[in-house]
């Protein structure tokens, strides 16, 4: 298997882990040692793919819970970024 395929699979696995475990990008950056900006670009690139694969298998209640959790995580991350900026 080529390096680029392995790299792509690794990136997708890390994004999937962030989404499934509701971990912030900052937390994953600390845990993995990967630059936070790199993780943001991976998440931007692969998050929608993960959501499109996962959502059809979820019930409406599971989707609602997933989005509520995701919104809370984004709000928390946004608050952290604001406090660091200001």
Buried (B, 14 or more C-beta within 10 A) or exposed (E): EEEEEEEBEEBBEBBBBBBEEEBBBBBBBEEEEBEEEBBEEBBEEBBEEBBEEBEEEEEEEEBEEBEEEBEEBEEEBEEEEEEEEE
